[in-house]
Amino acid sequence: MLRNSREARARNHVSVRWFHFLCVEFRVTTLFYRSACSIKVAPRLLVQRFVMYGEVDEHVSLDRPDRERIHLNKVAIRLLQHDLVMPRRNILRYDHPSPDTPFPVEYAFHLLGDLAGKAIVDFGCGDGVNTVILAGLGARVIAVDISDKSLENTANRIQANRLERNVLLVHGDAMAIPVADGAVDGVLCAAILRHVDCLAAARQIRRILKPGGIATFVEQVTGANWLARLKGRPLTMQQVNSISRAVGMPGHSRKFVRGLASRLVWEARKES
């Protein structure tokens, strides 16, 4: 009798543990499903996400520059870092890096070439890291962004690294970059084109480049559908080719694969 009672309690204990395990699994699966399929499960989250990323529903009337500014301001807040000073050795990693580097941004700097004394636009400067690297390598940098918060972050980073003399901060729209025609030697454009009208932006880049000037791009070109909904739809190769033709002549390119996403780094030159 006692033995049967112990066996019953043991079975009940195992059953309770399995029940708790299944409950936890159900909650985790539900949360993942809601985040990946918010259209079907959580329409309120969908609306919040649309506002966060600058995509508004039919009941909200905002102009395109306002949508882009809202989205990029929120991105800038997420990327805000408290350690703003970049060690000199980190900057020097980008001084003539190898063409075989495994890092996409290093390859973009390889394509840009010698930066000392060159006028370079950091188009969509974001958190200002690339601006600091460009200025630290001797370029005269025009950092352009539509996000007020990004420009504030970039200004703080520039001041922390004592590079104010090398950088001009400009609040501007990708459709009308506030830089004079034929004024710059190069443009660095990283992770911004999928958020804007990429062809219109490419035409603006061509306008501000000097004859023979170079533009380098770092953009996501493949990725999972749920990742695209969160970070913006990646560019297609057709768009990449159209961007290069809009700037001028296509040049070197490399694809970097990491996890679920691939990034393409490529160059385009304005004719001499």
Summary of the structure (lengths in Angstrom):
residues: 272
radius of gyration: 24.0
end to end distance: 96.9
largest distance: 96.9
contacts: 840
relative contact order: 0.10
helix: 49%
strand: 21%
